[in-house]
Amino acid sequence: MATKPVAYDESAIQTLDALEHIRLRSGMYIGRLGDGSHPLDGIYVMLKEVIDNGIDEFIMGEGKVIEVDREGDEINVRDFGRGIPLGKLVDCVSKINTGGKYNDKVFQFSVGLNGVGTKAVNALSANFEATSWRDGKFRDASFERGILKNDKKGKDNETPSGTLIRFTPDHEIFPEYTWNEEFIENRLRYYTYLNAGLSILYNGKRFHSALGLADLLAHEIGDEPPLYDAIHSREERIEFAFTHTHNYGETYYSFVNGQYTNDGGTHQTAFREGLLKGVNEFAKQNFAGEDVRDGIVGAISIRVQDPVFDSQTKNKLGSTDVRSWMVPAVREQVVLWLHKNREAADSLLEKIKANERVRKELASIKKDARERAKKVTIRIPKLTDCKFHFDQVKAKRRNETMIFLTEGDSAGGVMVQCRDVYTQAIFALRGKPLNCHGAKRDAIYKNEELYNLMKALGIEDGLDGLRYNKVVIATDADVDGMHIRNLLLTYFLRYFEELVIKGHLYFLETPLFRVRNKKETRYCYSEAERDEALKALRGPETTRFKGLGEISPHEFKPFISDGMRIVPVVINSIGDVSHCLDFFMGRNTPERKQFIIDNLVTDVV
C-alpha cells in the first residue's frame, strides 16, 4: 500500500544553525550517546574534547598541570596554558570552524582540527561556562544549551593565565547518565602516559608519568611479568614501547596526537613493519612477521599535522604518508635498542624461535582441521551469515554488523527469523564449548566447534580479518547459560584477547519476565522491574523466560533491533585477565565454591 505523498516545497526546507545541528545530530559529532556505562559514551567524549585543549597547551610547552574536578554531573577543567584570546573567547566555544588550531605555528599537533570539539560540548550541555585569564585580564561567558546568557570581563592580576571550562551534560540529550569514576580516572591516567611530565589532578588524586608508554605497558600488563623489560623509544614525532608475554596474538594501544585509535590504522601497520625489519636486521635472519609479533604487547604514539581519520570519531588513522617515515624510524630505533640491551634481545629472539617452532608444529594440525572441515561441508556449520559481506551496496553499514553466538538450534532459529538479514549473523553452538583455560593453541584446531567459530569470525590470522564489528554472546538466563557465557569468554581471552580489548565482544541482555494484562505488555530485565510492573498493571499475568527459544520470533524482534540491550565486555588491564581466568575457570574448585557461598544472593523470590 503506497504511503500518502508529503508536499515537497519551500516549506519543507529547513535551515539549522550550527549548534542546533549538533543537538539534532549529536551522534555525528560525538559518536554514541550512551548512559555513561561504557568508556566510549558521549559524556566521556565531551570530557576528552575539553581536556584536549589543555593537552595542546602542554604540548606547546605552556602549562604542566591540568586540574579536573567533578561534583555531581558537573565537570570543571582548568589548564594553566596561554588562555584563549579574550576577544575571541565566545566565538571559540560557540562558533563552528573557529579556533587557533588551524594555525600550524600556534598548534603544531592536534586532533581537533575541525573546530568543533568545545562547541559540541557547549551545544550538548545544559550549562556551559568558559573563563580565560590572560595578561592580567579575564573574560567569562556562560551558556545554556549553546545559547549565550552572560558575558563579562575585567581585570585580574592575581589569577594565573589559562582556561577554565565548566559543563553539565544535558539530560535532554542524555536522558539517563551516570559518570563512572573508574572510566574518568583511566582516561586521565592515559593522558599522563601519552604526555610524560604532565600532572593531572582529579578530586584530590594526582596522575603523573615519568616514562610515558613504558609506564602504560607496565600498567596494562600488571603483576604478570613480561618476558623481558619493555623496549622503549621516544623521539619528537614518535614514541613506542613493546614487550612479549606468554599470551597469544598481538595487542596494541595506538594513538595519534593523543587520540586513542581503537581500530589502529596506518601508523599501527607501519610500526609492525618497522619492528619486523629491525628485528631481522639485528638478528641477520628472515623471521616471519607472525613469529616476531605473536605474544607482543605494544604501544605506539605519533604526532602529525593534519591527520586523516576514517571517521568523525577518529578510531582509525587513514593517513598514508606516515609509512614513509615511520617504518625506517621504528627499524632504526629497534636495532639500536637491541644492540644496547643484549639481555632483552636474547629473550626476544628466544620467544621468536619458540613461536616459529610452535607454528611449524601447528602446520600439520591446521591442515588436518581444514581438510576435515572441507569433507563435512563447503560452508561453516551452524553459521547463518548476513548479506553484508556479499552486497557491497550495504558497505556503509559495516559498523552495524554483528554475529550472535546462540545456545543451540532453538534460540538460533528464533533469531534467524527476526534478525536484520543485512547486518546480523547467527552462529548456533552445539552445546557447552571446551574449557580452554590452560589449553595450548592446538586446541582450536582439534576441537571442531572452536575451529568453526574462529573461521566464522575470520580471526585465524588476526583481528584484521574480523568479519563483524560486534560479537554478541546470547545465552539463556540460567545457570547453564551463564556457564556457556564464561566458557566463550575464556575462549576469546585465551586465544583472541585483542578482540575483547578492542571492544568487539558483548553480552546480549534479554527479558527475564513478561508482565501483561489485556491493555499493556511490559518486558522486565530484573525482579525489580517485574515488581514495578506488577504494581502498575491491574490483574496482570507473569511469564518467566528461561531460554531464548521460549520467546516467539515476532515477540523477540525488538530485543535484537531498536530495543536491543547489549553490554560491552570491558577489561581494565590485560594483567587482570590471567588472575580472573585462574580463579573462575581453573582447578581451584574449593576456593571457588567458597566464593559462591559467600556471595550467594539469598533474597531471590
C-alpha positions as CSV (number, residue, x, y, z in Angstrom):
1,M,0.0,0.0,0.0
2,A,1.5,3.3,-1.1
3,T,2.0,6.0,1.6
4,K,0.3,9.3,1.3
5,P,2.6,11.8,-0.5
6,V,4.0,14.6,1.5
7,A,4.3,18.1,0.0
8,Y,7.9,18.9,-1.1
9,D,8.1,22.6,-1.5
10,E,9.8,25.6,0.1
11,S,8.1,24.9,3.5
12,A,9.9,21.5,3.6
13,I,13.3,23.1,3.5
14,Q,14.9,23.8,6.9
15,T,18.0,25.7,7.9
16,L,19.6,25.0,11.3
17,D,22.3,27.0,12.8
18,A,25.5,25.0,13.7
19,L,24.7,24.4,17.4
20,E,21.1,23.3,16.6
21,H,22.5,20.8,14.1
22,I,24.8,19.5,16.8
23,R,21.9,18.9,19.2
24,L,19.8,17.3,16.4
25,R,22.5,15.1,15.0
26,S,24.7,14.7,18.1
27,G,25.9,11.2,17.0
28,M,27.7,12.8,14.1
29,Y,29.9,14.8,16.5
30,I,30.5,12.6,19.5
31,G,29.6,9.1,18.2
32,R,27.4,7.1,20.6
33,L,25.3,8.8,23.2
34,G,25.1,6.0,25.8
35,D,24.4,6.4,29.5
36,G,27.9,6.5,31.0
37,S,28.2,2.7,31.3
38,H,30.8,2.5,28.5
39,P,34.1,4.4,28.2
40,L,33.2,5.4,24.7
41,D,29.9,7.0,25.7
42,G,29.3,10.6,24.7
43,I,29.8,12.2,28.1
44,Y,33.4,10.9,28.2
45,V,33.9,12.2,24.6
46,M,32.8,15.6,25.8
47,L,35.3,15.4,28.7
48,K,38.0,14.4,26.3
49,E,37.3,17.3,24.0
50,V,37.7,19.8,26.8
51,I,40.9,18.2,28.3
52,D,42.4,18.0,24.8
53,N,42.7,21.8,24.8
54,G,44.8,21.7,27.9
55,I,46.9,18.9,26.5
56,D,47.6,21.0,23.4
57,E,48.9,23.8,25.6
58,F,51.2,21.3,27.4
59,I,52.5,20.0,24.0
60,M,53.3,23.6,23.1
61,G,55.3,24.0,26.3
62,E,52.6,26.0,28.1
63,G,51.3,24.7,31.5
64,K,52.4,21.4,33.1
65,V,49.3,20.9,35.3
66,I,45.7,20.4,34.5
67,E,43.0,20.3,37.3
68,V,39.8,18.3,36.8
69,D,37.0,18.3,39.3
70,R,33.6,16.7,39.4
71,E,30.7,17.5,41.6
72,G,27.6,15.5,40.7
73,D,27.0,15.8,37.0
74,E,29.2,19.0,36.6
75,I,32.8,18.8,35.4
76,N,35.4,21.6,35.8
77,V,38.6,21.5,33.7
78,R,41.3,24.1,34.4
79,D,44.5,24.4,32.5
80,F,47.4,26.8,33.0
81,G,48.3,27.5,29.4
82,R,48.2,30.7,27.5
83,G,44.4,31.2,27.9
84,I,42.0,31.7,25.0
85,P,42.4,35.2,23.5
86,L,39.8,37.2,25.3
87,G,38.4,38.9,22.3
88,K,37.6,35.5,20.7
89,L,36.5,33.6,23.7
90,V,32.8,33.5,22.9
91,D,33.5,32.6,19.2
92,C,35.9,29.8,20.1
93,V,33.3,28.0,22.2
94,S,30.2,28.7,20.2
95,K,31.0,29.2,16.5
96,I,31.8,26.2,14.3
97,N,35.1,26.4,12.4
98,T,36.6,28.9,14.8
99,G,39.8,28.3,16.7
100,G,43.6,28.6,16.8
101,K,44.3,25.0,15.7
102,Y,44.1,25.9,12.0
103,N,47.4,27.8,12.6
104,D,50.3,25.3,12.5
105,K,52.6,27.9,14.1
106,V,50.3,28.1,17.2
107,F,49.3,24.5,17.4
108,Q,51.6,22.1,15.6
109,F,50.0,18.8,16.6
110,S,46.3,18.5,17.4
111,V,43.4,16.1,16.7
112,G,40.8,18.8,16.9
113,L,41.5,20.5,13.6
114,N,37.8,20.6,12.6
115,G,36.9,23.4,15.0
116,V,34.0,21.5,16.5
117,G,35.2,20.0,19.8
118,T,34.4,22.5,22.5
119,K,31.4,23.9,20.5
120,A,29.9,20.4,20.6
121,V,30.3,20.3,24.4
122,N,28.7,23.7,24.7
123,A,25.7,22.7,22.5
124,L,25.2,19.4,24.3
125,S,25.4,20.9,27.8
126,A,22.6,22.2,29.9
127,N,25.0,24.7,31.4
128,F,28.4,25.6,30.0
129,E,30.9,28.3,31.2
130,A,34.2,29.3,29.7
131,T,36.6,31.6,31.6
132,S,40.0,32.8,30.3
133,W,42.8,34.7,32.1
134,R,45.5,36.5,30.1
135,D,47.8,39.4,30.7
136,G,46.1,40.4,34.0
137,K,42.6,40.4,32.5
138,F,39.8,37.9,32.3
139,R,36.6,37.1,30.4
140,D,33.8,34.8,31.4
141,A,31.0,33.6,29.2
142,S,28.1,31.3,30.3
143,F,25.7,29.4,28.1
144,E,22.5,27.3,28.4
145,R,22.2,24.6,25.7
146,G,24.6,26.6,23.5
147,I,22.9,29.9,23.9
148,L,24.9,32.8,25.4
149,K,23.4,34.0,28.7
150,N,26.1,36.1,30.3
151,D,29.3,37.6,29.2
152,K,31.5,39.6,31.5
153,K,35.1,40.8,31.5
154,G,37.5,42.7,33.7
155,K,40.9,42.9,35.4
156,D,42.5,40.1,37.4
157,N,46.2,40.4,38.2
158,E,46.3,37.6,40.8
159,T,44.9,34.6,38.9
160,P,47.4,32.6,36.7
161,S,46.8,32.6,33.0
162,G,44.9,29.7,31.5
163,T,41.4,28.5,30.7
164,L,38.6,27.1,32.9
165,I,35.7,25.1,31.3
166,R,32.7,24.1,33.4
167,F,29.9,22.0,31.8
168,T,27.0,19.7,32.7
169,P,25.8,17.2,30.0
170,D,22.2,18.0,29.1
171,H,19.6,15.4,30.2
172,E,17.6,16.3,27.2
173,I,20.4,14.7,25.1
174,F,21.5,12.1,27.6
175,P,18.2,11.2,29.4
176,E,19.9,9.0,31.9
177,Y,23.6,9.1,32.5
178,T,26.0,8.5,35.4
179,W,29.7,9.4,35.5
180,N,31.9,6.4,36.2
181,E,34.9,7.3,38.3
182,E,36.9,4.4,37.0
183,F,36.4,5.5,33.4
184,I,37.4,9.0,34.2
185,E,40.5,8.1,36.1
186,N,41.6,5.6,33.5
187,R,41.3,8.3,30.8
188,L,43.3,10.8,32.9
189,R,45.9,8.2,33.6
190,Y,46.3,7.6,29.9
191,Y,46.8,11.3,29.3
192,T,49.8,11.3,31.5
193,Y,51.2,8.2,29.8
194,L,51.0,9.9,26.5
195,N,52.5,13.2,27.8
196,A,55.3,12.3,30.2
197,G,55.9,15.1,32.7
198,L,52.3,16.3,32.7
199,S,50.4,16.2,36.0
200,I,46.7,15.9,36.2
201,L,44.9,16.5,39.5
202,Y,41.4,15.0,39.9
203,N,39.4,15.4,43.0
204,G,42.5,15.1,45.2
205,K,44.2,12.4,43.2
206,R,47.4,13.0,41.2
207,F,48.2,11.3,37.9
208,H,51.8,11.6,36.6
209,S,54.1,9.5,34.4
210,A,57.8,9.9,34.0
211,L,58.4,7.0,31.5
212,G,55.4,7.5,29.2
213,L,54.4,4.5,27.2
214,A,56.7,2.2,29.2
215,D,54.5,3.1,32.2
216,L,51.4,2.4,30.1
217,L,52.6,-1.1,29.3
218,A,53.6,-1.8,32.9
219,H,50.1,-0.7,34.0
220,E,48.3,-2.9,31.4
221,I,50.4,-6.0,31.9
222,G,50.0,-5.7,35.7
223,D,51.6,-8.3,38.0
224,E,52.3,-10.8,35.2
225,P,56.0,-10.4,34.5
226,P,56.8,-9.9,30.7
227,L,59.4,-12.0,29.1
228,Y,61.8,-9.0,29.1
229,D,61.9,-5.4,30.1
230,A,59.9,-3.2,27.6
231,I,61.8,-1.9,24.6
232,H,61.1,1.9,24.7
233,S,61.9,4.7,22.3
234,R,60.8,8.3,22.4
235,E,61.5,10.8,19.6
236,E,60.0,14.1,18.7
237,R,57.2,12.7,16.5
238,I,57.0,9.1,17.6
239,E,57.1,7.1,20.8
240,F,56.7,3.4,21.1
241,A,57.2,0.6,23.6
242,F,56.7,-3.1,23.4
243,T,57.5,-6.4,25.1
244,H,56.2,-10.0,24.9
245,T,54.1,-12.1,27.2
246,H,53.0,-15.7,27.3
247,N,49.7,-14.8,25.8
248,Y,48.7,-15.5,22.1
249,G,48.1,-12.9,19.4
250,E,49.0,-9.3,19.2
251,T,47.8,-6.5,21.4
252,Y,48.4,-2.8,20.6
253,Y,47.5,0.5,22.1
254,S,47.9,3.1,19.4
255,F,47.4,6.9,19.5
256,V,47.6,9.9,17.1
257,N,48.1,13.3,18.7
258,G,46.8,11.8,22.0
259,Q,43.7,10.3,20.3
260,Y,43.2,6.6,21.1
261,T,42.8,4.9,17.7
262,N,40.9,1.8,18.9
263,D,40.9,0.3,15.4
264,G,44.6,1.0,14.7
265,G,45.3,2.2,11.2
266,T,48.2,3.1,9.0
267,H,50.5,4.0,11.9
268,Q,50.0,0.7,13.6
269,T,50.7,-1.1,10.3
270,A,53.8,0.9,9.8
271,F,55.0,0.1,13.3
272,R,54.5,-3.7,12.8
273,E,56.5,-3.4,9.5
274,G,59.3,-1.4,11.1
275,L,59.5,-3.8,14.0
276,L,59.9,-6.8,11.7
277,K,62.6,-5.1,9.6
278,G,64.5,-4.0,12.8
279,V,64.5,-7.5,14.4
280,N,65.5,-9.2,11.2
281,E,68.3,-6.7,10.6
282,F,69.6,-7.2,14.1
283,A,69.4,-11.0,14.1
284,K,70.5,-11.3,10.4
285,Q,67.6,-13.6,9.9
286,N,64.4,-13.6,7.8
287,F,61.8,-14.3,10.5
288,A,58.2,-14.4,9.6
289,G,56.1,-11.5,10.9
290,E,53.7,-13.7,12.8
291,D,56.6,-15.3,14.7
292,V,58.1,-11.9,15.6
293,R,54.8,-10.5,16.8
294,D,52.9,-13.4,18.4
295,G,52.5,-12.6,22.1
296,I,53.5,-8.9,21.7
297,V,52.0,-6.1,23.7
298,G,52.9,-2.8,22.2
299,A,52.0,0.9,22.4
300,I,52.5,3.5,19.7
301,S,52.0,7.2,19.8
302,I,52.7,9.6,16.9
303,R,52.2,13.3,16.4
304,V,51.4,14.5,12.9
305,Q,50.0,17.6,11.3
306,D,46.6,17.3,9.6
307,P,45.9,13.6,10.4
308,V,43.3,11.9,8.3
309,F,40.9,9.5,10.1
310,D,38.4,7.0,8.6
311,S,35.5,8.5,10.6
312,Q,34.4,11.5,12.7
313,T,35.1,9.5,15.9
314,K,38.8,9.1,14.8
315,N,39.1,5.4,15.8
316,K,41.3,4.6,12.8
317,L,44.1,6.5,11.1
318,G,43.9,6.7,7.4
319,S,46.9,8.9,6.6
320,T,49.1,7.0,4.1
321,D,52.1,9.3,4.3
322,V,53.1,8.1,7.8
323,R,54.6,4.9,6.5
324,S,57.5,6.6,4.6
325,W,59.0,8.0,7.8
326,M,57.6,5.6,10.5
327,V,59.0,2.3,9.1
328,P,62.6,3.5,8.9
329,A,62.3,5.3,12.3
330,V,61.0,2.2,14.1
331,R,63.5,-0.1,12.4
332,E,66.4,2.2,13.4
333,Q,65.4,2.5,17.0
334,V,64.7,-1.2,17.4
335,V,68.1,-2.1,16.0
336,L,69.8,0.4,18.3
337,W,67.9,-0.7,21.4
338,L,68.6,-4.4,20.8
339,H,72.3,-3.7,20.4
340,K,72.4,-1.7,23.7
341,N,70.3,-4.2,25.6
342,R,71.6,-7.7,24.8
343,E,69.8,-9.5,27.6
344,A,66.4,-8.2,26.4
345,A,67.5,-9.0,22.8
346,D,68.3,-12.6,23.7
347,S,64.9,-13.0,25.4
348,L,63.2,-11.6,22.4
349,L,65.0,-13.9,20.0
350,E,64.2,-16.9,22.1
351,K,60.5,-16.0,22.1
352,I,60.6,-15.6,18.3
353,K,62.2,-19.0,17.8
354,A,59.7,-20.6,20.2
355,N,56.9,-19.1,18.1
356,E,58.5,-20.4,15.0
357,R,58.6,-24.0,16.4
358,V,55.0,-23.8,17.5
359,R,53.9,-22.5,14.1
360,K,55.6,-25.4,12.3
361,E,54.2,-27.9,14.8
362,L,50.7,-26.5,14.2
363,A,51.0,-26.6,10.4
364,S,50.0,-30.2,10.1
365,I,47.3,-29.9,12.7
366,K,45.9,-26.8,10.8
367,K,46.0,-28.8,7.5
368,D,44.1,-31.7,9.1
369,A,41.5,-29.3,10.5
370,R,40.9,-27.6,7.2
371,E,40.7,-30.9,5.3
372,R,38.2,-32.2,7.9
373,A,36.1,-29.1,7.5
374,K,36.1,-29.4,3.7
375,K,34.8,-33.0,3.9
376,V,31.9,-32.0,6.1
377,T,30.6,-29.1,4.2
378,I,31.6,-26.2,1.9
379,R,30.0,-23.8,4.4
380,I,30.7,-23.2,8.0
381,P,28.3,-25.5,10.0
382,K,25.8,-23.7,12.2
383,L,26.5,-20.3,10.7
384,T,23.6,-18.3,9.2
385,D,25.5,-15.4,7.6
386,C,24.3,-11.9,6.9
387,K,24.2,-10.4,3.4
388,F,26.6,-7.5,4.2
389,H,29.6,-9.4,3.0
390,F,28.1,-10.2,-0.3
391,D,26.3,-6.9,-1.1
392,Q,28.8,-4.0,-1.4
393,V,25.9,-1.6,-1.6
394,K,25.5,-2.1,2.1
395,A,29.2,-1.4,2.8
396,K,28.3,1.8,4.6
397,R,26.6,-0.3,7.3
398,R,29.9,-2.0,8.3
399,N,29.8,-0.7,11.8
400,E,26.3,-2.2,12.3
401,T,27.4,-5.8,11.5
402,M,27.2,-8.3,14.4
403,I,27.1,-12.0,15.0
404,F,25.1,-13.6,17.7
405,L,26.6,-16.7,19.4
406,T,23.5,-18.6,20.5
407,E,22.8,-21.6,22.7
408,G,21.5,-24.3,20.5
409,D,19.2,-24.5,17.4
410,S,16.1,-23.4,19.2
411,A,17.3,-20.0,20.2
412,G,19.2,-19.7,16.9
413,G,16.1,-20.5,14.9
414,V,14.1,-17.7,16.7
415,M,16.8,-15.1,16.0
416,V,17.2,-16.2,12.3
417,Q,13.5,-15.4,11.7
418,C,13.6,-11.9,13.2
419,R,17.1,-10.6,12.5
420,D,18.2,-7.9,10.1
421,V,19.4,-10.1,7.2
422,Y,21.9,-7.5,6.0
423,T,23.8,-6.9,9.2
424,Q,23.0,-9.7,11.7
425,A,24.5,-13.2,11.5
426,I,23.8,-16.2,13.8
427,F,26.2,-18.9,15.0
428,A,24.4,-21.7,16.9
429,L,26.5,-23.6,19.4
430,R,26.1,-27.4,19.6
431,G,26.4,-27.4,23.4
432,K,28.9,-26.4,26.0
433,P,32.2,-25.4,24.4
434,L,35.5,-26.7,25.6
435,N,37.0,-25.0,28.7
436,C,40.2,-23.5,27.0
437,H,41.8,-22.4,30.2
438,G,45.3,-23.7,30.3
439,A,45.0,-25.3,26.8
440,K,47.5,-24.7,24.1
441,R,46.7,-23.2,20.7
442,D,46.3,-26.6,19.0
443,A,43.0,-27.0,20.9
444,I,41.4,-24.6,18.4
445,Y,42.2,-26.9,15.6
446,K,41.5,-30.2,17.4
447,N,38.1,-29.1,18.6
448,E,35.6,-28.8,15.8
449,E,33.3,-26.2,17.3
450,L,36.1,-23.9,18.4
451,Y,37.6,-24.2,14.9
452,N,34.3,-23.4,13.2
453,L,33.7,-20.4,15.5
454,M,37.1,-19.0,14.6
455,K,36.5,-19.5,10.9
456,A,33.0,-17.9,11.2
457,L,34.6,-14.8,12.7
458,G,37.5,-14.7,10.3
459,I,40.1,-14.1,13.0
460,E,42.5,-17.0,12.4
461,D,45.2,-14.7,11.2
462,G,44.4,-11.8,13.5
463,L,41.9,-9.1,14.1
464,D,42.3,-7.6,10.6
465,G,40.1,-10.4,9.3
466,L,37.2,-9.9,11.7
467,R,34.0,-10.2,9.7
468,Y,31.7,-8.5,12.2
469,N,32.0,-5.3,14.2
470,K,30.2,-6.8,17.2
471,V,30.5,-10.3,18.5
472,V,27.4,-10.8,20.8
473,I,27.2,-13.8,23.2
474,A,23.5,-14.6,23.5
475,T,22.8,-17.4,26.1
476,D,19.9,-18.4,28.2
477,A,19.3,-16.7,31.6
478,D,20.0,-19.8,33.7
479,V,23.0,-21.5,35.2
480,D,23.9,-23.4,32.0
481,G,23.6,-20.2,30.0
482,M,26.0,-18.3,32.4
483,H,28.4,-21.2,32.2
484,I,28.4,-21.2,28.4
485,R,29.0,-17.4,28.6
486,N,32.0,-17.9,30.8
487,L,33.4,-20.7,28.5
488,L,33.1,-18.4,25.4
489,L,34.7,-15.5,27.3
490,T,37.6,-17.8,28.3
491,Y,38.0,-18.9,24.6
492,F,38.3,-15.3,23.4
493,L,40.5,-14.1,26.2
494,R,42.8,-17.1,25.8
495,Y,43.3,-17.0,22.1
496,F,41.9,-13.7,20.8
497,E,42.5,-11.3,23.6
498,E,42.7,-8.3,21.3
499,L,39.1,-8.8,20.1
500,V,38.0,-8.2,23.7
501,I,40.4,-5.3,24.4
502,K,39.4,-3.5,21.2
503,G,35.7,-3.6,22.4
504,H,34.2,-6.0,19.9
505,L,32.7,-8.5,22.5
506,Y,29.3,-8.0,24.0
507,F,26.7,-9.9,26.1
508,L,23.0,-9.7,25.0
509,E,20.5,-8.9,27.7
510,T,17.1,-10.5,27.2
511,P,14.0,-10.0,29.3
512,L,13.5,-12.4,32.3
513,F,9.8,-11.7,32.7
514,R,6.8,-10.7,30.7
515,V,4.1,-8.9,32.7
516,R,0.8,-8.2,30.8
517,N,-2.9,-7.6,31.1
518,K,-5.5,-7.0,28.4
519,K,-4.3,-3.5,27.7
520,E,-0.5,-3.5,28.1
521,T,2.6,-5.7,28.0
522,R,5.9,-5.0,29.7
523,Y,9.1,-6.9,29.4
524,C,11.3,-6.8,32.5
525,Y,15.0,-7.4,32.8
526,S,15.2,-7.8,36.5
527,E,13.0,-8.8,39.5
528,A,12.8,-5.1,40.5
529,E,11.4,-4.2,37.1
530,R,8.9,-7.1,37.3
531,D,7.7,-5.9,40.8
532,E,7.3,-2.4,39.4
533,A,5.2,-3.7,36.5
534,L,3.1,-5.8,38.8
535,K,2.2,-2.7,40.8
536,A,1.5,-0.6,37.7
537,L,-0.8,-3.1,35.8
538,R,-4.1,-4.4,37.1
539,G,-4.7,-8.1,37.2
540,P,-1.6,-9.0,35.1
541,E,-0.2,-12.4,34.3
542,T,3.6,-13.1,34.6
543,T,5.7,-15.3,32.4
544,R,9.3,-16.2,33.4
545,F,11.6,-16.7,30.4
546,K,14.4,-19.1,30.9
547,G,15.6,-19.7,27.4
548,L,15.7,-17.6,24.3
549,G,13.8,-20.3,22.4
550,E,10.7,-19.7,24.6
551,I,10.1,-16.3,23.0
552,S,8.4,-16.2,19.7
553,P,10.2,-14.6,16.7
554,H,7.6,-11.8,16.5
555,E,8.0,-11.1,20.2
556,F,11.8,-11.4,20.2
557,K,12.5,-9.0,17.3
558,P,12.6,-5.7,19.4
559,F,15.3,-7.3,21.6
560,I,17.8,-7.5,18.7
561,S,16.7,-4.3,16.9
562,D,16.0,-0.8,18.2
563,G,15.3,-2.1,21.7
564,M,18.4,-4.2,21.9
565,R,20.4,-4.1,25.2
566,I,24.0,-5.3,24.8
567,V,26.6,-5.0,27.5
568,P,30.2,-4.4,26.4
569,V,32.9,-6.6,27.9
570,V,35.4,-4.1,29.3
571,I,38.9,-5.0,30.5
572,N,40.7,-2.6,32.9
573,S,44.1,-4.2,32.2
574,I,45.3,-7.3,30.5
575,G,47.2,-8.2,33.7
576,D,43.8,-8.8,35.4
577,V,42.8,-11.4,32.8
578,S,45.0,-14.3,33.9
579,H,44.1,-13.9,37.5
580,C,40.4,-13.9,36.7
581,L,40.7,-17.0,34.5
582,D,42.8,-18.8,37.0
583,F,40.2,-18.2,39.7
584,F,36.9,-18.7,37.8
585,M,38.0,-21.3,35.2
586,G,40.9,-23.1,36.9
587,R,41.1,-26.2,39.1
588,N,40.7,-24.3,42.4
589,T,37.3,-25.8,43.0
590,P,37.2,-25.5,46.8
591,E,38.1,-21.7,46.8
592,R,35.6,-21.1,44.0
593,K,32.9,-22.9,45.9
594,Q,33.5,-20.9,49.0
595,F,33.4,-17.7,47.0
596,I,30.0,-18.7,45.6
597,I,28.7,-19.5,49.1
598,D,30.0,-16.1,50.4
599,N,28.4,-14.2,47.6
600,L,25.2,-16.1,47.3
601,V,22.0,-14.0,46.8
602,T,19.5,-15.2,49.4
603,D,16.6,-12.9,48.7
604,V,15.6,-14.3,45.3
605,V,11.8,-15.0,45.1
